[in-house]
Amino acid sequence: MRTGRLLGSGRSADVYEIDETWVLRRDREGWGDATAEATVMEHVRRHGYPVPGVRAATRGDLVMERLTGPTMLEAFGAGLFSAEEAGLTLARLLRKLHAVPARLSADPAVRVLHLDLHPDNVMLTPDGPKVIDWADAEEGPPGLDWGMSAVILAQVAVGAEAHAGVAGETLAAMLDANTDCVTQDGLTQAVRRRAANPTMSAQEVQLLGEAEELVRTLAF
């Protein structure tokens, strides 16, 4: 597919302008399957979950609705969003997602999981927050999804990046009154999955032990 202006790049994909309504996200590494991702997005969207609309998908390309507004992470830097607001928003988005029935499983304990829900994957649009990047989505126990979001935030919080303090405050706000959502097994699996993630640097992997301890301190 012909691409227009490059709008942004992530760890494994680039986003290009198509027109005022649509963008193309193109996988650089060949790890994902955009057709499977699009199917999940359309499923949760039909149940009222805030995601971009999808127009077309192939294994490497995803044509989706162009969203207006900063990511939650960008809003931090501009002073438009507080860590407490971010944590509460992430918690609401997780709870809302886990109210959506699974697409494949008939087990009522199984739900759709995003597995990469963090401030850089939430866009603050005029219509409210919308969740992007569903490449890791699958079905399973909600505790795993909470564990993944908690570990991702904790890795930043225990590191030396500029957003460390904000990440710690966001994590605390997300878990406040939601500690029952993080399970021991979910946290253990989340740490294991993060360690095996090929997009993570050796330094990020080294932070996992300390990150897990931080989550355990706040959640259990």
Secondary structure, DSSP 8 states (H G I E B T S, - for coil): -----EEEE-SSEEEEE-SSSEEEEEESSS---HHHHHHHHHHHHHTT-----EEEE-SSEEEEE---S-BHHHHHHTTSS-HHHHHHHHHHHHHHHTTSB-SS---TT-EEE-S--SGGGEEEETTEEEE---TT-EEE-HHHHHHHHHHHHHHHHTSSSTTHHHHHHHHHHHHTTTGGGS-HHHHHHHHHHHHH-TTS-HHHHHTHHHHHHHHHHHH-
